[in-house]
Amino acid sequence: MIRSAAYRFIQHSTGSRRGVFTPFLRLSTDASTIPPSPQNPFSHQQQPNQETIRGGEDEGATHKERSYRTKVGSSYEDEQARVLRAALSHVPRLGWSYSALISGARDIGVSPSIVGSFPRKEAALVEFFMDDCLQKLIDRIDSGEVLNELILSDRLVKLIRIRLEMQVPYISKWPQALSIQAQPMNLTTSLKQRTALVDEIWHAAGDKGSDIDWYVKRTVLGGIYSTSEVYMITDDSPEYQSTWNFLEHRIKDAFELQKSVQEAAYLAEAIGTSMGSSIQGFMKRVFQG
């Protein structure tokens, strides 16, 4: 599925696969990927220095060394993801915490010292969860099971509900997650992740607009998602039925507001046209009188 412009931009800016943010950096860089510098325009070419004079033995060793470093970096990154995924099972009891990360590392038989390499610790855990939920939502959408024969408003309600239901196992600790996301050092990533989520929902619902209305729609839907998310934290109704009713009403209100704004615009245009005709008629009478 081809995603919208904002989704592709976010995907490109993070260098991640399918738009899902990755909070890790590779630990090694292959020197062959570095472009030639102005001082040494032939840096990609083999130079007749002492290294190359010695023959292919050292060159082969260097290639093996690079391959080893790349492999180690990749496996280490995968290991971090495994720790974060294992840590999620401890969040309902320990919260979005350092302790949950340590427990996740122990679950998969990894030294807890790996947690020290995570950027922003608890924030990495929340961001991993947000990425994982977005990927699961995308998979549900791509499977074709979600939006069969639904009108636009119902599609939006269903997509938001599917996403919010992923937070149910962690709902008692979700205020802590919101607090972590709101911290200045984490806010940029949090906004990017929520932008990607809202953009994916609109795109999946069938919106392909590219004008100023594109921004308005996403701003409104982002507000609806956030207010429903907060409402859900205090909802003690069976299976969060009050939250889903709240969500449906907010979506309905938004569509009615859009209709009202359009009607007001049409009315203003009609009044303007009428007033313009009246003024023209008045001016004709003045100058012909």
FIZAZA-431681 format. One record per residue: x, y, z of N, C-alpha, C in turn. Coordinates in nm, 3 decimals. Each point is the difference from the previous one (the first is absolute). Example, Ala and Ser with C-alpha at 12.3 -4.5 7.8 and 13.67 -1.06 7.14 Angstrom:
((1.319,-0.569,0.780),(-0.089,0.119,0.000),(0.090,0.120,0.000))
((-0.035,0.105,-0.072),(0.082,0.119,0.006),(-0.077,0.109,0.073))
// end
This chain:
((0.085,-0.120,0.000),(-0.085,0.120,0.000),(0.089,0.124,0.000))
((-0.027,0.094,-0.089),(0.078,0.123,-0.005),(-0.055,0.096,0.102))
((0.086,0.047,0.090),(-0.044,0.090,0.105),(-0.002,0.144,-0.049))
((-0.057,0.089,0.082),(-0.012,0.140,-0.037),(0.133,0.071,0.009))
((0.002,0.127,-0.043),(0.125,0.075,-0.006),(0.064,0.016,0.137))
((-0.080,0.034,0.101),(0.056,0.020,0.134),(0.055,-0.130,0.055))
((-0.069,-0.110,-0.027),(0.045,-0.130,0.049),(0.134,-0.035,-0.063))
((0.011,0.022,-0.133),(0.125,-0.033,-0.067),(0.113,0.090,0.050))
((-0.030,0.127,0.030),(0.101,0.091,0.051),(0.052,-0.046,0.135))
((-0.092,-0.038,0.089),(0.040,-0.047,0.132),(0.080,-0.129,-0.011))
((-0.045,-0.089,-0.090),(0.073,-0.125,-0.022),(0.141,0.029,-0.046))
((0.017,0.096,-0.093),(0.132,0.032,-0.052),(0.086,0.066,0.106))
((-0.059,0.091,0.078),(0.077,0.075,0.098),(0.054,-0.086,0.111))
((-0.066,-0.112,0.027),(0.047,-0.089,0.106),(0.079,-0.117,-0.053))
((-0.001,-0.019,-0.132),(0.074,-0.111,-0.059),(-0.052,-0.135,0.041))
((-0.128,-0.007,0.030),(-0.056,-0.124,0.052),(-0.079,-0.074,-0.106))
((-0.031,-0.125,0.027),(-0.073,-0.084,-0.094),(-0.148,0.015,0.022))
((-0.074,0.028,-0.109),(-0.146,0.012,0.002),(-0.048,0.109,0.093))
((0.084,0.103,0.023),(-0.046,0.115,0.077),(0.008,-0.018,0.149))
((0.048,-0.113,0.049),(0.004,-0.021,0.144),(0.132,0.052,0.053))
((-0.006,0.085,0.100),(0.119,0.061,0.055),(0.085,-0.103,0.071))
((0.132,0.013,-0.013),(0.093,-0.090,0.067),(0.088,0.082,0.092))
((-0.007,-0.022,0.133),(0.074,0.084,0.094),(0.144,-0.041,0.016))
((0.056,-0.075,-0.095),(0.137,-0.046,0.015),(0.084,0.049,-0.117))
((0.130,0.011,0.025),(0.095,0.033,-0.105),(0.093,-0.118,-0.020))
((0.036,-0.025,-0.124),(0.095,-0.107,-0.024),(0.135,0.038,0.062))
((0.068,-0.099,0.051),(0.125,0.026,0.070),(0.119,0.005,-0.093))
((-0.014,-0.039,-0.126),(0.112,0.000,-0.093),(-0.041,0.063,-0.132))
((0.097,0.054,-0.070),(-0.024,0.062,-0.129),(0.101,-0.052,-0.099))
((-0.045,-0.049,-0.111),(0.089,-0.048,-0.104),(0.066,0.119,-0.067))
((0.132,0.001,-0.002),(0.072,0.114,-0.055),(-0.029,0.020,-0.147))
((-0.043,-0.106,-0.069),(-0.028,0.013,-0.143),(-0.120,0.086,-0.028))
((-0.082,0.029,0.102),(-0.119,0.083,-0.021),(0.030,0.147,0.014))
((0.121,0.038,0.044),(0.036,0.140,0.020),(0.038,0.060,-0.133))
((-0.062,0.113,-0.041),(0.029,0.058,-0.131),(0.140,0.058,-0.003))
((0.059,0.018,-0.121),(0.133,0.060,-0.010),(-0.001,0.141,0.054))
((0.105,0.039,0.071),(0.011,0.136,0.051),(0.062,0.089,-0.106))
((-0.021,0.134,0.009),(0.059,0.091,-0.099),(0.152,-0.010,0.000))
((0.060,-0.025,0.118),(0.145,-0.008,0.009),(0.052,-0.129,-0.064))
((-0.083,-0.103,-0.003),(0.043,-0.129,-0.054),(-0.109,-0.057,-0.090))
((-0.013,0.052,-0.122),(-0.109,-0.042,-0.089),(0.010,-0.144,-0.045))
((0.113,-0.064,0.026),(0.017,-0.139,-0.043),(-0.005,-0.095,0.119))
((-0.066,0.044,0.107),(-0.001,-0.081,0.122),(-0.071,-0.133,-0.019))
((-0.083,-0.012,-0.104),(-0.067,-0.128,-0.027),(0.087,-0.093,-0.084))
((0.108,0.055,-0.056),(0.083,-0.082,-0.084),(0.114,-0.059,0.081))
((0.050,-0.113,-0.043),(0.109,-0.065,0.069),(0.127,0.080,-0.022))
((0.070,0.036,0.108),(0.120,0.080,-0.007),(0.123,-0.090,0.009))
((0.105,0.035,-0.072),(0.122,-0.081,0.002),(0.083,0.026,0.124))
((-0.060,-0.018,0.119),(0.074,0.022,0.124),(0.051,-0.133,0.054))
((0.056,0.006,0.117),(0.060,-0.118,0.058),(-0.102,-0.110,0.025))
((-0.126,0.039,0.031),(-0.104,-0.099,0.028),(-0.028,-0.087,-0.121))
((-0.011,0.064,-0.118),(-0.037,-0.076,-0.119),(0.120,-0.072,-0.060))
((0.121,0.054,0.025),(0.118,-0.065,-0.054),(0.017,-0.138,0.061))
((-0.044,-0.014,0.126),(0.016,-0.126,0.068),(-0.085,-0.112,-0.061))
((-0.093,0.036,-0.087),(-0.075,-0.104,-0.071),(-0.139,-0.017,0.052))
((-0.065,-0.106,-0.048),(-0.141,-0.022,0.030),(-0.027,-0.056,0.136))
((0.102,-0.043,0.073),(-0.025,-0.063,0.130),(-0.060,0.099,0.098))
((0.062,0.120,0.012),(-0.051,0.101,0.092),(-0.134,0.053,-0.045))
((-0.017,0.011,-0.133),(-0.127,0.049,-0.052),(-0.113,-0.095,0.038))
((0.026,-0.129,-0.013),(-0.101,-0.098,0.040),(-0.029,0.006,0.148))
((0.105,0.021,0.080),(-0.019,0.010,0.145),(-0.083,0.122,0.034))
((0.028,0.112,-0.070),(-0.077,0.122,0.026),(-0.146,-0.021,-0.033))
((-0.028,-0.067,-0.113),(-0.138,-0.028,-0.040),(-0.071,-0.086,0.105))
((0.071,-0.102,0.049),(-0.058,-0.085,0.103),(-0.026,0.079,0.127))
((0.093,0.089,0.034),(-0.016,0.081,0.121),(-0.123,0.090,-0.011))
((-0.017,0.061,-0.119),(-0.117,0.087,-0.021),(-0.129,-0.081,0.010))
((0.001,-0.117,-0.064),(-0.119,-0.084,0.005),(-0.031,-0.041,0.142))
((0.102,-0.028,0.078),(-0.020,-0.041,0.139),(-0.061,0.116,0.081))
((0.054,0.122,-0.021),(-0.051,0.115,0.075),(-0.145,0.026,-0.036))
((-0.033,-0.009,-0.128),(-0.139,0.022,-0.043),(-0.092,-0.104,0.061))
((0.045,-0.125,-0.001),(-0.081,-0.108,0.056),(-0.021,0.018,0.149))
((0.107,0.040,0.070),(-0.011,0.023,0.145),(-0.095,0.114,0.028))
((0.011,0.111,-0.079),(-0.089,0.113,0.022),(-0.145,-0.037,-0.022))
((-0.025,-0.078,-0.105),(-0.137,-0.040,-0.030),(-0.056,-0.091,0.108))
((0.079,-0.097,0.044),(-0.049,-0.092,0.103),(-0.022,0.072,0.132))
((0.084,0.099,0.029),(-0.016,0.076,0.124),(-0.129,0.081,-0.004))
((-0.030,0.056,-0.117),(-0.125,0.075,-0.017),(-0.120,-0.092,0.017))
((0.006,-0.119,-0.058),(-0.108,-0.097,0.017),(-0.016,-0.040,0.146))
((0.113,-0.010,0.070),(-0.004,-0.037,0.141),(-0.070,0.108,0.082))
((0.025,0.125,-0.033),(-0.069,0.110,0.068),(-0.151,-0.010,-0.020))
((-0.040,-0.027,-0.124),(-0.143,-0.013,-0.029),(-0.062,-0.116,0.078))
((0.072,-0.108,0.012),(-0.049,-0.115,0.077),(-0.018,0.036,0.147))
((0.094,0.076,0.053),(-0.011,0.044,0.140),(-0.122,0.089,0.019))
((-0.021,0.094,-0.090),(-0.114,0.091,0.010),(-0.132,-0.075,-0.010))
((-0.006,-0.094,-0.092),(-0.124,-0.078,-0.014),(-0.027,-0.082,0.125))
((0.105,-0.061,0.055),(-0.018,-0.078,0.122),(-0.037,0.089,0.117))
((0.051,0.123,0.001),(-0.028,0.092,0.110),(-0.147,0.041,0.004))
((-0.067,-0.001,-0.116),(-0.141,0.040,-0.003),(-0.087,-0.086,0.090))
((0.035,-0.127,0.015),(-0.080,-0.088,0.086),(0.010,0.038,0.147))
((0.101,0.079,0.035),(0.019,0.041,0.140),(-0.058,0.140,0.028))
((-0.041,0.070,-0.107),(-0.052,0.136,0.018),(-0.125,0.006,0.087))
((-0.098,-0.091,-0.015),(-0.119,0.008,0.087),(0.033,-0.005,0.149))
((0.112,-0.063,0.034),(0.037,-0.011,0.142),(0.103,0.105,0.041))
((0.098,0.025,-0.087),(0.112,0.088,0.036),(-0.006,0.137,-0.066))
((-0.095,0.018,-0.091),(-0.010,0.128,-0.069),(0.104,0.011,-0.111))
((0.003,0.118,-0.064),(0.095,0.027,-0.108),(0.130,0.044,0.066))
((0.075,-0.099,0.047),(0.109,0.029,0.093),(0.128,-0.075,-0.035))
((0.105,0.043,0.066),(0.130,-0.066,-0.010),(-0.011,-0.143,0.050))
((-0.080,-0.020,0.104),(-0.018,-0.135,0.055),(-0.063,-0.094,-0.102))
((-0.096,0.051,-0.078),(-0.063,-0.083,-0.103),(0.102,-0.039,-0.106))
((0.089,0.093,-0.035),(0.104,-0.030,-0.099),(0.096,-0.107,0.053))
((0.041,0.013,0.125),(0.089,-0.099,0.061),(-0.066,-0.138,0.000))
((-0.128,-0.004,0.037),(-0.072,-0.128,0.002),(-0.011,-0.059,-0.139))
((-0.022,0.085,-0.101),(-0.007,-0.049,-0.138),(0.132,-0.060,-0.045))
((0.112,0.063,0.037),(0.131,-0.053,-0.035),(0.022,-0.136,0.064))
((-0.039,-0.015,0.125),(0.018,-0.128,0.069),(-0.089,-0.109,-0.060))
((-0.117,0.039,-0.046),(-0.092,-0.098,-0.060),(0.060,-0.069,-0.121))
((0.077,0.073,-0.079),(0.055,-0.058,-0.123),(0.146,-0.041,0.018))
((0.049,0.002,0.124),(0.135,-0.046,0.028),(0.110,0.092,-0.044))
((-0.029,0.131,0.000),(0.099,0.100,-0.038),(0.045,0.075,0.124))
((0.126,0.041,0.003),(0.050,0.075,0.114),(-0.078,0.130,0.016))
((-0.045,0.032,0.122),(-0.073,0.126,0.022),(0.080,0.124,-0.035))
((0.131,-0.015,-0.016),(0.082,0.116,-0.034),(-0.036,0.058,-0.136))
((-0.069,-0.080,-0.086),(-0.040,0.050,-0.131),(-0.095,0.118,0.011))
((-0.072,0.007,0.111),(-0.096,0.109,0.019),(0.072,0.134,0.002))
((0.125,0.001,0.043),(0.077,0.125,0.003),(0.023,0.059,-0.138))
((-0.012,-0.081,-0.104),(0.022,0.050,-0.137),(-0.125,0.058,-0.063))
((-0.116,-0.015,0.067),(-0.123,0.052,-0.057),(-0.003,0.152,0.008))
((-0.037,0.067,-0.109),(-0.015,0.146,0.007),(-0.124,0.036,0.081))
((0.015,0.080,0.101),(-0.111,0.054,0.080),(-0.082,-0.108,0.068))
((0.057,-0.117,0.020),(-0.054,-0.108,0.085),(-0.151,-0.019,-0.011))
((-0.077,0.056,0.097),(-0.145,-0.022,0.004),(-0.068,0.050,-0.128))
((0.050,0.111,-0.054),(-0.058,0.053,-0.124),(0.017,-0.099,-0.114))
((0.113,-0.072,-0.002),(0.023,-0.100,-0.105),(-0.106,-0.109,0.006))
((-0.043,-0.035,0.120),(-0.102,-0.104,0.016),(-0.136,0.049,-0.051))
((-0.037,0.122,0.035),(-0.127,0.056,-0.047),(0.001,0.015,-0.152))
((0.111,0.049,-0.054),(0.009,0.020,-0.144),(-0.003,-0.133,-0.076))
((0.063,-0.102,0.057),(-0.006,-0.132,-0.061),(-0.144,-0.050,-0.004))
((-0.073,0.020,0.108),(-0.141,-0.041,0.005),(-0.082,0.075,-0.105))
((0.021,0.130,-0.012),(-0.073,0.079,-0.100),(0.030,-0.050,-0.141))
((0.127,-0.027,-0.028),(0.038,-0.052,-0.131),(-0.064,-0.135,-0.028))
((0.003,-0.085,0.101),(-0.054,-0.135,-0.014),(-0.151,0.005,-0.027))
((-0.069,0.087,0.070),(-0.146,0.015,-0.021),(-0.030,0.052,-0.140))
((0.079,0.095,-0.047),(-0.022,0.052,-0.136),(0.021,-0.110,-0.102))
((0.103,-0.082,0.019),(0.024,-0.109,-0.094),(-0.115,-0.101,0.001))
((-0.051,-0.029,0.118),(-0.113,-0.093,0.010),(-0.124,0.057,-0.069))
((-0.022,0.131,0.017),(-0.114,0.064,-0.067),(0.017,-0.007,-0.152))
((0.121,0.027,-0.049),(0.026,-0.008,-0.144),(-0.025,-0.141,-0.052))
((0.043,-0.099,0.077),(-0.022,-0.139,-0.041),(-0.148,-0.033,-0.007))
((-0.077,0.050,0.095),(-0.145,-0.023,-0.002),(-0.063,0.067,-0.122))
((0.045,0.120,-0.031),(-0.053,0.072,-0.116),(0.035,-0.073,-0.128))
((0.126,-0.042,-0.012),(0.046,-0.066,-0.122),(-0.067,-0.136,-0.020))
((-0.046,-0.061,0.109),(-0.066,-0.129,-0.012),(-0.139,0.012,-0.062))
((-0.056,0.122,-0.001),(-0.129,0.025,-0.063),(-0.121,-0.032,0.085))
((0.021,-0.032,0.127),(-0.112,-0.044,0.085),(-0.070,0.114,0.072))
((0.056,0.121,-0.005),(-0.043,0.105,0.091),(-0.116,0.084,-0.052))
((0.003,0.039,-0.126),(-0.085,0.110,-0.046),(-0.106,-0.040,-0.102))
((-0.032,-0.124,-0.005),(-0.096,-0.047,-0.102),(-0.136,0.068,0.014))
((-0.041,0.068,-0.107),(-0.136,0.055,-0.013),(-0.037,0.095,0.114))
((0.095,0.082,0.044),(-0.029,0.100,0.103),(0.009,0.139,-0.061))
((-0.085,0.090,0.049),(0.010,0.139,-0.043),(0.121,0.064,0.069))
((0.040,0.118,-0.046),(0.124,0.062,0.046),(0.003,0.018,0.151))
((-0.106,0.053,0.058),(-0.001,0.026,0.144),(0.015,-0.130,0.079))
((-0.065,-0.105,-0.046),(0.010,-0.129,0.069),(0.138,-0.063,-0.017))
((0.062,0.026,-0.114),(0.138,-0.049,-0.018),(0.093,0.064,0.102))
((-0.014,0.131,0.017),(0.086,0.071,0.095),(-0.022,-0.051,0.143))
((-0.126,-0.019,0.036),(-0.031,-0.051,0.134),(0.063,-0.137,0.020))
((-0.014,-0.085,-0.099),(0.051,-0.137,0.015),(0.151,-0.002,0.010))
((0.068,0.079,-0.083),(0.146,0.002,0.001),(0.054,0.054,0.133))
((-0.060,0.107,0.049),(0.044,0.055,0.129),(-0.028,-0.099,0.113))
((-0.114,-0.065,-0.006),(-0.033,-0.097,0.104),(0.100,-0.117,-0.001))
((0.033,-0.051,-0.117),(0.097,-0.109,-0.009),(0.132,0.041,0.064))
((0.043,0.122,-0.030),(0.128,0.048,0.056),(-0.008,0.019,0.151))
((-0.108,0.059,0.051),(-0.011,0.022,0.144),(-0.015,-0.131,0.077))
((-0.063,-0.099,-0.061),(-0.014,-0.129,0.068),(0.134,-0.067,0.026))
((0.103,0.037,-0.077),(0.133,-0.054,0.024),(0.059,0.049,0.132))
((-0.055,0.108,0.054),(0.051,0.055,0.125),(-0.072,-0.056,0.123))
((-0.102,-0.080,-0.021),(-0.079,-0.050,0.112),(0.085,-0.074,0.103))
((0.093,-0.090,-0.039),(0.079,-0.070,0.101),(0.088,0.093,0.085))
((0.024,0.121,-0.049),(0.090,0.093,0.068),(-0.073,0.123,0.052))
((-0.134,-0.006,0.003),(-0.077,0.121,0.025),(0.028,0.060,0.137))
((0.025,-0.082,0.101),(0.026,0.053,0.135),(0.132,0.077,0.005))
((0.091,-0.030,-0.092),(0.130,0.067,-0.003),(0.010,0.102,-0.114))
((-0.108,0.018,-0.074),(0.009,0.091,-0.115),(0.019,0.146,0.038))
((-0.053,0.049,0.112),(0.033,0.138,0.038),(0.151,0.023,0.012))
((0.073,-0.099,0.049),(0.145,0.011,0.008),(0.061,0.009,-0.140))
((-0.053,-0.079,-0.094),(0.050,0.005,-0.138),(-0.023,0.138,-0.061))
((-0.117,0.058,0.023),(-0.029,0.134,-0.052),(0.094,0.103,0.060))
((0.032,-0.017,0.128),(0.092,0.092,0.066),(0.140,-0.011,-0.060))
((0.043,-0.121,-0.028),(0.132,-0.020,-0.061),(0.004,0.062,-0.140))
((-0.107,-0.020,-0.077),(-0.005,0.056,-0.135),(0.002,0.152,0.001))
((-0.054,0.060,0.104),(-0.011,0.145,0.007),(0.128,0.069,0.047))
((0.099,-0.076,0.045),(0.125,0.059,0.043),(0.071,0.065,-0.119))
((0.062,0.117,0.020),(0.060,0.074,-0.113),(0.092,-0.083,-0.087))
((0.082,-0.086,0.061),(0.095,-0.079,-0.079),(-0.067,-0.109,-0.084))
((-0.126,-0.032,0.034),(-0.071,-0.106,-0.071),(-0.111,0.053,-0.090))
((-0.031,0.127,0.012),(-0.119,0.055,-0.064),(0.007,-0.007,-0.152))
((0.116,0.026,-0.057),(0.013,-0.002,-0.146),(-0.035,-0.137,-0.058))
((0.058,-0.105,0.059),(-0.030,-0.135,-0.048),(-0.145,-0.035,0.023))
((-0.055,0.041,0.114),(-0.140,-0.029,0.030),(-0.092,0.063,-0.103))
((0.026,0.125,-0.037),(-0.083,0.068,-0.099),(0.012,-0.066,-0.137))
((0.121,-0.043,-0.036),(0.019,-0.068,-0.128),(-0.078,-0.132,-0.003))
((0.005,-0.073,0.110),(-0.071,-0.128,0.004),(-0.150,0.020,-0.008))
((-0.053,0.100,0.069),(-0.143,0.026,-0.005),(-0.042,0.054,-0.137))
((0.086,0.080,-0.061),(-0.028,0.048,-0.135),(-0.008,-0.116,-0.098))
((0.095,-0.094,0.012),(-0.001,-0.118,-0.087),(-0.126,-0.083,0.021))
((-0.042,-0.012,0.125),(-0.121,-0.077,0.032),(-0.124,0.064,-0.062))
((-0.018,0.129,0.024),(-0.118,0.070,-0.052),(0.001,0.000,-0.152))
((0.116,0.020,-0.059),(0.011,0.000,-0.145),(-0.036,-0.136,-0.057))
((0.046,-0.106,0.065),(-0.032,-0.136,-0.046),(-0.150,-0.026,0.011))
((-0.062,0.046,0.106),(-0.145,-0.021,0.017),(-0.078,0.070,-0.110))
((0.035,0.127,-0.026),(-0.070,0.073,-0.105),(0.022,-0.065,-0.137))
((0.123,-0.039,-0.024),(0.032,-0.061,-0.129),(-0.076,-0.131,-0.018))
((-0.002,-0.082,0.105),(-0.071,-0.129,-0.007),(-0.150,0.020,-0.016))
((-0.051,0.110,0.056),(-0.143,0.028,-0.010),(-0.041,0.046,-0.140))
((0.101,0.031,-0.085),(-0.030,0.035,-0.138),(0.024,0.145,-0.035))
((0.058,0.078,0.092),(0.026,0.140,-0.029),(0.130,0.014,-0.078))
((-0.008,0.070,-0.114),(0.118,0.020,-0.084),(0.020,0.148,-0.030))
((-0.058,0.086,0.082),(0.011,0.143,-0.022),(0.142,0.050,0.017))
((0.033,0.110,-0.068),(0.134,0.057,0.008),(-0.002,0.152,0.018))
((-0.117,0.058,0.022),(-0.009,0.145,0.016),(0.005,0.035,0.148))
((-0.036,0.125,0.033),(0.005,0.045,0.139),(-0.093,-0.080,0.088))
((-0.104,-0.056,-0.060),(-0.094,-0.083,0.076),(0.068,-0.124,0.058))
((0.108,-0.042,-0.063),(0.079,-0.115,0.048),(0.047,0.024,0.143))
((0.052,0.120,0.027),(0.050,0.032,0.133),(-0.113,0.014,0.100))
((-0.109,0.061,-0.041),(-0.114,0.018,0.089),(-0.056,-0.135,0.045))
((-0.016,-0.091,-0.095),(-0.054,-0.133,0.031),(0.087,-0.073,0.102))
((0.129,0.006,-0.022),(0.090,-0.072,0.090),(0.010,0.065,0.137))
((-0.010,0.130,0.004),(-0.001,0.070,0.130),(-0.124,-0.037,0.079))
((-0.116,0.002,-0.067),(-0.126,-0.035,0.068),(0.003,-0.145,0.047))
((0.042,-0.091,-0.087),(0.001,-0.142,0.039),(0.102,-0.027,0.110))
((0.112,0.070,-0.004),(0.099,-0.014,0.107),(-0.058,0.042,0.134))
((-0.078,0.108,0.000),(-0.065,0.044,0.123),(-0.102,-0.102,0.050))
((-0.076,-0.057,-0.093),(-0.099,-0.101,0.038),(0.069,-0.123,0.057))
((0.108,-0.043,-0.063),(0.073,-0.116,0.050),(0.052,0.026,0.142))
((0.061,0.116,0.021),(0.060,0.031,0.130),(-0.104,0.011,0.110))
((-0.114,0.065,-0.029),(-0.103,0.014,0.102),(-0.064,-0.135,0.032))
((-0.016,-0.085,-0.101),(-0.054,-0.135,0.024),(0.099,-0.083,0.081))
((0.127,0.019,-0.025),(0.106,-0.070,0.073),(-0.003,0.037,0.148))
((-0.015,0.129,0.028),(-0.007,0.046,0.139),(-0.130,-0.047,0.066))
((-0.110,0.008,-0.074),(-0.130,-0.045,0.053),(0.008,-0.147,0.040))
((0.069,-0.079,-0.078),(0.010,-0.144,0.023),(0.068,-0.031,0.133))
((0.092,0.085,0.043),(0.075,-0.024,0.123),(-0.092,-0.004,0.122))
((-0.104,0.082,-0.002),(-0.092,0.008,0.115),(-0.130,-0.075,-0.024))
((-0.010,-0.074,-0.109),(-0.123,-0.071,-0.035),(-0.006,-0.133,0.075))
((-0.104,-0.015,0.083),(-0.018,-0.127,0.073),(-0.123,-0.077,-0.050))
((-0.050,0.037,-0.118),(-0.116,-0.070,-0.056),(0.043,-0.136,-0.055))
((-0.094,-0.094,-0.013),(0.035,-0.133,-0.052),(0.061,0.008,-0.139))
((0.121,-0.056,-0.015),(0.070,-0.006,-0.129),(0.015,0.138,-0.064))
((0.008,0.102,0.083),(0.026,0.138,-0.044),(-0.106,0.051,-0.098))
((-0.125,-0.041,0.025),(-0.107,0.040,-0.091),(-0.021,0.151,0.000))
((0.019,0.064,0.115),(-0.016,0.146,0.006),(0.103,0.070,-0.088))
((0.120,-0.055,-0.005),(0.104,0.059,-0.085),(-0.038,-0.010,-0.146))
((-0.052,-0.115,-0.041),(-0.037,-0.016,-0.141),(-0.119,0.089,-0.036))
((-0.094,0.019,0.094),(-0.111,0.094,-0.024),(0.053,0.143,-0.012))
((0.092,0.034,0.088),(0.062,0.133,-0.004),(0.070,0.022,-0.134))
((0.073,-0.100,-0.046),(0.072,0.010,-0.127),(-0.097,0.019,-0.116))
((-0.107,-0.079,-0.003),(-0.098,0.011,-0.109),(-0.063,0.138,-0.003))
((-0.033,0.054,0.116),(-0.062,0.133,0.006),(0.095,0.108,-0.048))
((0.130,-0.011,0.037),(0.096,0.101,-0.042),(0.021,-0.003,-0.151))
((0.003,-0.121,-0.057),(0.014,-0.010,-0.146),(-0.123,0.058,-0.068))
((-0.118,-0.031,0.054),(-0.125,0.053,-0.056),(-0.002,0.152,0.008))
((0.042,0.054,0.115),(0.005,0.145,0.017),(0.093,0.064,-0.102))
((0.114,-0.065,-0.024),(0.098,0.055,-0.095),(-0.058,0.005,-0.140))
((-0.072,-0.105,-0.040),(-0.059,-0.001,-0.133),(-0.112,0.103,-0.011))
((-0.077,0.017,0.106),(-0.105,0.103,-0.002),(0.059,0.138,-0.004))
((0.113,0.019,0.072),(0.067,0.130,-0.002),(0.052,0.029,-0.140))
((0.058,-0.101,-0.065),(0.049,0.018,-0.135),(-0.113,0.039,-0.094))
((-0.115,-0.067,0.017),(-0.116,0.033,-0.082),(-0.046,0.142,0.027))
((-0.002,0.041,0.127),(-0.043,0.135,0.036),(0.095,0.105,-0.058))
((0.130,-0.028,0.006),(0.098,0.093,-0.055),(-0.019,0.014,-0.151))
((-0.022,-0.112,-0.068),(-0.022,0.006,-0.143),(-0.127,0.077,-0.035))
((-0.107,-0.024,0.077),(-0.124,0.072,-0.024),(0.018,0.149,0.024))
((0.075,0.034,0.104),(0.027,0.142,0.029),(0.080,0.064,-0.113))
((0.094,-0.075,-0.055),(0.080,0.053,-0.110),(-0.087,0.024,-0.123))
((-0.088,-0.097,-0.029),(-0.090,0.017,-0.114),(-0.093,0.120,0.021))
((-0.050,0.017,0.124),(-0.088,0.112,0.031),(0.073,0.133,-0.016))
((0.122,0.005,0.049),(0.078,0.124,-0.012),(0.027,0.034,-0.146))
((0.028,-0.103,-0.078),(0.024,0.021,-0.142),(-0.126,0.052,-0.069))
((-0.116,-0.058,0.037),(-0.126,0.045,-0.060),(-0.031,0.143,0.040))
((0.021,0.031,0.128),(-0.026,0.137,0.048),(0.093,0.098,-0.069))
((0.129,-0.041,-0.012),(0.096,0.088,-0.066),(-0.038,0.027,-0.144))
((-0.044,-0.104,-0.068),(-0.042,0.016,-0.140),(-0.121,0.091,-0.009))
((-0.097,-0.020,0.090),(-0.121,0.081,0.001),(0.032,0.146,0.030))
((0.085,0.022,0.100),(0.038,0.137,0.036),(0.075,0.066,-0.114))
((0.086,-0.080,-0.067),(0.074,0.057,-0.112),(-0.094,0.046,-0.110))
((-0.102,-0.078,-0.031),(-0.097,0.036,-0.103),(-0.079,0.124,0.041))
((-0.038,0.007,0.127),(-0.078,0.115,0.048),(0.083,0.127,-0.007))
((0.127,-0.010,0.039),(0.087,0.119,-0.003),(0.020,0.046,-0.144))
((0.019,-0.096,-0.090),(0.017,0.037,-0.141),(-0.124,0.071,-0.052))
((-0.119,-0.053,0.037),(-0.124,0.064,-0.045),(-0.014,0.140,0.058))
((0.038,0.016,0.129),(-0.008,0.131,0.064),(0.093,0.099,-0.068))
((0.121,-0.041,-0.029),(0.098,0.089,-0.062),(-0.047,0.042,-0.140))
((-0.063,-0.093,-0.073),(-0.051,0.036,-0.132),(-0.104,0.109,0.009))
((-0.089,-0.016,0.101),(-0.107,0.099,0.016),(0.059,0.136,0.038))
((0.106,0.002,0.082),(0.060,0.125,0.043),(0.061,0.075,-0.117))
((0.075,-0.071,-0.083),(0.070,0.067,-0.107),(-0.089,0.026,-0.122))
((-0.110,-0.072,-0.007),(-0.090,0.026,-0.113),(-0.106,0.102,0.037))
((-0.018,0.029,0.133),(-0.102,0.089,0.044),(0.035,0.148,-0.023))
// end
